[in-house]
Amino acid sequence: MDHRAEVSDFLRTRRDRITPSQAGILGDTRRRVPGLRREEVAAATGISVEYYARIERGDLRGVSTEVLDALARTLLLDEAETDHLHDLAEAAGPPARRRPRPAEQPFPDSLQRFVDAVSVPVWVRDRRMDVVATNPLGRALYAPVLEDPAARGNTARFVFFSPAARTFFPDWEDNATGIVATLRTYAGQSPRDKRLSDLIGELATRSDDFRVRWAAHDVRHHRTGLKRIHHPEVGDLELGYEAMDFPAHPDWFMFGYTAAPGSPSEERLRLLGSLAQESADGARSTADGRSTAAG
């Protein structure tokens, strides 16, 4: 991605969405541009028009934390947008020297045992939306995603490439918008991640829905929320989710799902667990039978 264009488009779209009244500017209703003018942003931020113009052209080199925070306040940025602005500023500097990491990290056995020990549906993904681990109930819950040939184990590909996604996620529009905003956040944090850039390029090339959302330059932190799922085996589920980081593995994020006690979703989640256990027991019996026959 063109870093200067990324910075410029992000700031311009944030400036365009703010009305003069939101910024405390009264009168002057005859405006030829949406949102605030550059000179209004500069004045409210406490910098010169020339300096702000340089920033909005995409040059964040040497811009102080104080100016970035003041600009965030002027543009009414939320926490995710403020963090994204700081990530863009960090990426404008020289590449940080880092110890090389393996291209592919195996999921540790100890971490898999922890995931398996959790009683609610759990799955782990990386910044490229690839699912790297699940527990049995998590795999049963997300089986339509994990087994979809269009997705190849990737939640973003499932949402934008698979016809089944709009049935599995009844709130498809919100899910699609959230995935794009999360990917843009990750892209700001890891601008030199080639696999992430390749995924974004693939999505932008093949999906109009993705391209429209990507052009909005929205960002978000994917931490907690409500997910509605229509599962082919147990029907409609309404689940709360929480996201957790792994300090020792910053590229991975774990998501755990719970249903409200006594709700139909809780009952259906138990049913899904029973079906998953029956399937696992049947697979083991088949494998034991083949082993006995072979012996």
Stockholm file with secondary structure:
# STOCKHOLM 1.0

chainA/1-295         MDHRAEVSDFLRTRRDRITPSQAGILGDTRRRVPGLRREEVAAATGISVEYYARIERGDLRGVSTEVLDALARTLLLDEAETDHLHDLAEAAGPPARRRPRPAEQPFPDSLQRFVDAVSVPVWVRDRRMDVVATNPLGRALYAPVLEDPAARGNTARFVFFSPAARTFFPDWEDNATGIVATLRTYAGQSPRDKRLSDLIGELATRSDDFRVRWAAHDVRHHRTGLKRIHHPEVGDLELGYEAMDFPAHPDWFMFGYTAAPGSPSEERLRLLGSLAQESADGARSTADGRSTAAG
#=GR chainA/1-295 SS CCHHHHHHHHHHHHHHTCCTTTTTCCSCCCCSSSSCCHHHHHHHHTSCHHHHHHHHTTCCTTCCHHHHHHHHHHTTCCHHHHHHHHHHHHHTSCCCCCCCCCSSCCCCHHHHHHHHHCSSCEEEEETTCBEEEECHHHHHHTHHHHTCTTTTTBHHHHHHHCTTHHHHCTTHHHHHHHHHHHHHHHHHHCTTCHHHHHHHHHHHHHCHHHHHHHTTTCCCCCCEEEEEEEETTTEEEEEEEEEEECTTCTTEEEEEEECCTTSHHHHHHHHHHHHHHHHHHHHHHHHHHHHHHHC
#=GC SS_cons         CCHHHHHHHHHHHHHHTCCTTTTTCCSCCCCSSSSCCHHHHHHHHTSCHHHHHHHHTTCCTTCCHHHHHHHHHHTTCCHHHHHHHHHHHHHTSCCCCCCCCCSSCCCCHHHHHHHHHCSSCEEEEETTCBEEEECHHHHHHTHHHHTCTTTTTBHHHHHHHCTTHHHHCTTHHHHHHHHHHHHHHHHHHCTTCHHHHHHHHHHHHHCHHHHHHHTTTCCCCCCEEEEEEEETTTEEEEEEEEEEECTTCTTEEEEEEECCTTSHHHHHHHHHHHHHHHHHHHHHHHHHHHHHHHC
//
